[in-house]
Amino acid sequence: MDSIFRYKAVNEERLHRNCQSIIDILMQHTIPKVEKRIQDKKISSMEERAFFYKMVGDYNRYAAESCQGVFDAEKRLKKFKKGALSAYGKSLDLCNNRSDNGIRPYNPVKLGLALNFSVFYFEIIGDAR
């Protein structure tokens, strides 16, 4: 049984490392390039930014969902929760804060954000509002 827990911890560590790597790539390379092109104020530009912030939130949520068997699980869980909440919040702000009332409610990025943000609140935060 002990070997099962060690194997699980190794897999969780690998998942956390991979998720953090993807988050770092998005935050350090992809999002800054998208932010640079913000000169055009078309909805596609807002949609693109919202999509990548949602993606950062998703990878933080994936990592938070698996924080159980690793050595510093509570510390990691707190970090990934904070990262997901921040990224999802930024994405939601981008969807809503526009002079023409933001991205349309039926937009696939906004619908995906609503679904994933609600899963985060239910599964990770434990809030079923």
N, C-alpha and C positions, 0 to 999 in steps of 0.2 A: 504494500500500500504506500509506503514511503517513496518508492521509486515513481509512482504515479503522480504524487504531489510535486516531486522534483521535476518531472517531465512537464507538468502543467506550468510550473514556474518558469521553466526555460522557454516554453512557447509564449507565455505572457510577456516575458522580457523581450523576445523577438518581435512580437506584435507591437509593443510600446515603442521600441526602437524604430521600426518601420513606419509607424504612424507619425512619430516625431520627425523623422526624416522627410516625409511628405509634407508635413506642416511647415517645416523650415524652408523647403523649396518653394512652396506657395507664398509664404510670407516674405522671403528674402529676394525672390526672383520674379515670380509670376505676377503677384499683386502690384509690386512697384512698376512693372512695365505697363500694366493695365491702367494704373493711376496716372502715368505719364501721358497717356493718350486721351485724357479726360477733356481735352479741348472741345471735342464735339459733344454737345449736351443731348444727343439723341438717346432714346430709351434703350437702345441696344447697348450703349456704353454703361448705363446704370445696371442693366440686366447682367452684363458680363462681370461687373464688379461684385454684384450681389451673389452671383453664382460661385465665384472663387472664395468669398468669405463664408458662404454656406458650406463649401467643401472643407474649409479649415475647421468649421464647427463639427462637421460630420466625422472627420478623422480624430478630433479630440473626443467625441462621443464614443467612437469605436474603442479607443484606448480606455476610456473611463468604464465602459461596460465590462472590461476584462480585469479590472484592478481587484484581484482577490488573493492570489497566492504568492505574489512577489513580496520581497523583503520590506520595502517601504511603500506598501499599497495605499495607506491613508494619505501620505504626502503626494503620491502620484495622482490619486483620485482627485484630491483638492486642486492640483495643477490642471488636470485635464478638464474638470468641471468648469473652472474659471476660464480656461481657453475656449471651451465650447460656448459658454454663455456670452462671452465677449464677441466671438466671431458671429454667432447667430444674431446677436443684437445689432451688430454693425450691418449685417446683411438685411435685416428687417428695416433698419433705418434707411438704407439705400432704396429699398422697395417702396417705402412710404413717403420719404421726404423729397418731394418734387413739387414744383409749382403747378403741375397738371395732375396732382394727386398720386403720383408715383406709378409704379408698374401696375398694370391692370390685374385685377383679382384672379383672372383665369390664366395668367401667364404661368407656364410650366415651372419656371424658376421659383416664383412666389408660392405656387402650390407645393412644390417639393420642400421649400423652406418651412412652410406651415406644418407639413407632415413631420419632417425631421426634428423641428424644434419641439413639437408636442411629444414626440417619442422621447426626446432628451428629458423634458420635464417629467414625464411619467416614469420612465425607466431609471434615470440617473438621480434626479432630484427627489422623486417620490411624490410629486404634486400632480394630482389628477384633475386639475381645474377644468 
